[in-house]
């Protein structure tokens, strides 16, 4: 597509998100200006809460990539990365960050003033290969930054055993030692318990908000999925909890009043894979036929309940589990998760985003689509695109497939009523 398409947000609380996003990046730059140590790290790990507990500033380069895509700034970063020899088949997050850090990081067109340069770089070892490679590349780019490399094992969620947790806990203690030596600050364990309690409360609220999507009509849809920004950047803060409380209250009120996010909900849809950050508006495209996305794979990763009474172990377990919930899952386990979600949310049809530059999260989609059809009678459609790169998306092809798909589902519904 030539330009970014934004999603339509119907929740008043979700429309606060732009202010929250801008506020977070302002905080990052202010921290750097005031001499607060800034650390770049991957999302979905227990180091976030430790940073906030120690009064340090976490920055998430991977999360900045969707921001760049939403603002239409990613293409210039892709071009810069490709000029350096990085293939266009590589992860869009990786290509965006590589191009960004090797360009003018605060130049015209860079959203929200870009990122403050890191004093520390943290690589936790878990997650998909590109997520780890991003931080290897960053180490070479910012050679003055102190570097911490954890050795978190890659273990499927169902195969995590106590010895994995014990080892991960020892890595978290090593991480704390590194931060204390590097910054000269001491971790207050009582403060960490408070932060972990806030993080756990945010996860509880997230689960509650997602549960209201079982209502028909659904009071919140994938169009508002950007609210997960606070689950990425603000875990362990009152900001996240207070924002999610406002979202929960509004969603609950709408659910109990029978107010759907879309006035004429006729088809309940499931989205598999990462959203198209450069064109979130495609979620709204289905609404003209009464289609509403009430569940997706991606939201499952942002809720892991924590134990404030044992905070370090709890954060270690979080670091072990977060990535396997999305990108390191066996096909059988992924199939099980999708089928369960489709049952729980009364899904009528599934849309599979065949993501060009995220192979791990796209594996097994054909098998899952077949299982949906054979076991639940749920039809599917495949959309070819990329979560970051708008050059890999054809609106005409998308519309043709989406229109035909919705007509099939609506015809089945009409036949069922006949």
N, C-alpha and C positions, 0 to 999 in steps of 0.2 A: 504494500500500500504506500501511497505517496505521503500520507501524514498519519499521525497518531489519532486513534479514536478513543475517546474517554467513555467510561461507563456512566450510566445515569444512576445517581444515588438518591434513594427515596427516604432514607432515614435521616432525620435532622442531626442525630449524633454522628453518623458516618460523614456528614458534610463538615464536621470539625477536623477531619483527618488532615486536610491541607495545612491547617495551622499547627497541628501536632508534628507533622513531618518537618515543616520549616523550623519549628522550635527546637527539634532535636539537632538539626544541622547547625543552627545558631549556637546551641550549647557546645557542640564539638569545637567550633571555631573560637568561642569564648574561652573554653578550657585551655586551648593551645596558647592563646594570647596571655592568659593569666598564669602560665607555667604549670598547669595541671598535666601530669604525664598522660599522653595519648597512646593508646594501644590499638593496633589493627588486628582483628581476629575474625574467624568464620562465625556465622550465626549458629544457633542450635548447639550450644555447649555451656557447661557450667561455669566457665570463666567469666561470663557476663555478670552474674550475681556477685562474684568475688571482686570484680572491678568496681561495681557500685558500692559495695560494702567498704572498700578501701578509699573511696573518694577519687577514683581514677576515671578516665574517660574512654569508654569502649567505642570503637568505630568499626563498621562492618562494610568492607569494600564490596563483598558479594551483594549485599542489600542495596548498595548504591547503584548497581547495574539496572535493576528495575526502575529506579528513579530516572536514570538516564534514558531508558527506553520510553518511559511515560512522557518525558519532556522532549522527546525527539532528538536527543543528543547522541544516541548510541552509534548511529551510522558513521559519524566521523571517527569515533574510537575504533570501530571495526576496520575502517580503512587504514588507520594508523597501524593496527596490529597486523593486518594482512601485508602491509608494506614491509613489515619486519620479518615476514615469512611464516606467520601463523595461519594455518589453514582455516578456511571459512566453515569447515566441518566441525571444528572444535567448539566446545561449550561457549554459548553466547556470553555468559557471565565472565568467563576467563578472557575472551577476546575484548570485551568492553573494558575491563579493568587494565589489561595490558596496554591497550591503546590509550586509555585515559592517563595512566601514570607516566607514559612516555610522550605525552603531549603537554600543552600548556594546561596545568591542572586547575588554574583559576581564570582561564581566559574566557572570552566572549562565547556564549552558548553553553557553558558548563552550568548545570543546574545548581541552585542553592549554594553558590560560591565554591563548589567542589568539596574536597576532603582536606582536613589539616594533615600535614605530613606526620608520620608515626615516630614516636620515641621508642616504641616497642612493637615487635611483630610476633604474634602468637600463632603457631600451627599445631593443631591438636591431633593430627594424624588420622582422625576418623573421617568418614564421609567418602564421597566419590573422588575419583582420581583428579579430575580438574579442580575440585575444591582445594585439594592439597597442593596441586601444582601452582595455583594462584599465589600461594604464600611462598613457595620456593622462588618464584619470579620476583615477588616483592622484596625478598631478602637481598637480591642482587641490585634492585633499583634503589633501595634505601639502605645503603651499607652502613650508615651511622646508627641505625636503630638496633637496640638490643633484641636478641632473638631467643624465643623459647620454643622448643619442639617437644611436644608430648608424644607418647607412644601408645595411644589408645588402640586396643585391638579392634579389628573389624569382625564383629560377631552378630549374626542374625538375632533379633530380639528373643525369639523362642529358644535360642541356644545359649543365652547368657547364664553363666553359673557364678557361684559365690567367688571363685578364684579370679574370675574376670573383674568382678566388682572390687575385690580387694586390691588388685593390681591398678585398676583405674583410680581408686582412692589414693594410692601411694603417688600416682602421677599428679593428682590434684594438690597433694601436700607439697610436692616438688615445685609445682606451679606457684603456690603461695610463697614458698621460700624464694623463688626467682623474683617475684614482684617485690617482696620486702627488701631484698638485696639491691635491686635495681632502682627502686623509688625512694628507699629510706623510710617508707611508711610501714607500720605494723597493722596486721589484720586484727580487728576486734571481733572475737568470736560471737559475742552477744549481738553486735551489729550485723554480722553475717546471718545469724538466726532471724533477725528482723527482716532482712532483705529476702531471704529464702521464703519466709512466711508470706511476704507480699507477692513473690513470684508464684507460689502455690495458689494464692487467692486469685491471681490473674488467670491461672490455668482452670481453676474451678469455674470462674465466670465465663471463660471461653467455652467450656463444655456445656454450660447452661445455655449460652446464646445459641450454640450449634443445635442443641436439643429442640429448640423452638422451631427449627426448620422442618421438623416432622409434622407440624400442624399443616392443615390444608384449609385455606390457602396459606402458603408459607410467608411469614412476616419479614423475612430477610433472605436475600438470594446471593449468588456469587458476584453480583455486581458490586456488593459492599465488601468483598473479601479483602480489600485493602486495609481493613481494620486490623489485620494481623500484623501491621507495621509495629504496633506497640508490643506484640508478642516476640518480635525479633529484636528490637532495639531497646525496649524499656522494661525488660524482665527484671523484677525486683524493685520496682519503683511505685510510688503512690500515683504517679501520672498514669501508668498503665491501668492500675486498679480502678481509679476514679473514672477514667474514660470508659472502660468496659462495663462499669456499673451503669453509666448513662445509656450505653448501647443495650445492655440487658433489660433495663427498665422499659425502654421504648419498645424493644422487640416483644417483651412479655405483654405489655399493654396491647399492642397490635394483635398478638396471637389470641388473647382472650376476648378481644372484640371482633375476631374473625376478619381482620383487615389484612389482606395480602399485599405483598410488595408490588404485585402486578394485579390489576383489577380483575382481569378475566383469566385466571389460572386454569388451564385445561390439560397441560402436559407437564409432568414433573420429570426433570432431566438431571442426569449425573454427568460431571465433567471429569475426565481422567487426564492426569499430567499437569504440568505447570501452566498457569494462565498465559495468555499472550499479553505481556506487559506493555507492548507497543500499541495494542488495540484491545483494551478491555471492553470496548463498546460492543464486541461481537456477542457478549452475553445478552445484551439487550436485543440483538437482532431477532432472536427466537420469540420474543414477547409479542410480536405482531400476530403470531399464530397461537398465542396463549402458552408458550413454552417458558418454563421457569427453572433455573438451575438451583436445586435445593440441597445438593451435596456434591462433594468433589474429593479427590484423593489428597490434595495438597494440605487441606486444613487439619488433617490428622496429626501432623508433625508438631503442632504448636501447643499441645497440651500434654505435659508430663507432670503428674502430681509429685510434690516434694515433701520431705519431712524436715521441718525446721529444727527438730530436736537432734537431728544427726545431719547437719547441713553439708559437710564436706562429702560424706558418702553419698548423700542424695544427689549432689551436683555431679559426682563421678558417674552415677547410674544414668543421669540425664545425658551426659556426654557420650555414654555407650549407646543409648537407645535412640537418640533423636534422628540421626541420619538413617539408620536401618528401618525406621518407620516409613520412609519414602523412597530412598534411592539404593538401598542395599537389601532388597527384599527378594526372596525366591519367587518364582512365577506362581507356585502353588499358594504361597502365603498371600501374594498380591491378589490372586484370584479370590481367595477366601475373604479378604478384606472388602473387595469391590462388591461381591455378591451379598455380603452381610449389609453393607451400606445401602444397596439397592432394595433389599427387603425392608430394612428399618425405615427408609424414607419413601417407600411406596413409589419407586421410580418407574416411569413409563418408557424411557429411552435413555441410552448412554451415548455421549459424544467422546470419542477417543482422539485426543490431540497427538498425532504422530509427530513427535518433536524431533526435528532434524538434528539439533545439537545437544540433546540430552538422551543418549542411548540407554543408560541404565534404567531410567524411569519409564522408558518406552518399550522395554522388552516384554514379550508375552501378551501384548495387547490383543492380537488376533485370537489367542487361546482364551483370553478372558471374555472377549466378545462372543465367541462360540459358546462358552459356558452360560453366559447370560441368556442367550437365545434358547439353548437346549434345556436348561434347568429352570429358568424363570419366564421364558417367553418374551424377553426384553430385547427389542431391536437396537442396533448400534449404527453409528456412522463414524467414518474416519476423516479427520481434518488434517491436511498436511500443512505444517507451519513450523515456526521456531519461537520459543518463548521470548527471545530477545531481538531477533533479526527480522525486520519487516520485509526484507528482500525475499524471504522464503515463504511469503504468504500472498496468495492470490484471492482478492475479494470476490471476483467473478466465480472462481471455482468453489470457494466457500459457500457463496449464496446458492449456487446450483445444488450442491450436496445438502445443505441445511434445509432448503425448501422441499426437496424430494423426501428427505427424512421425516420432516414434520408432517407432510401429507400422508406418508405411510402410517404414522402413529395415529393421526386423526381419523383416517379411514378405518383403522382397526377399532377405534373407539366407537365410531358410528356403527360399524358392523356388530359390535358387542351389544349395542343398545337396541338393535333391530329385532 
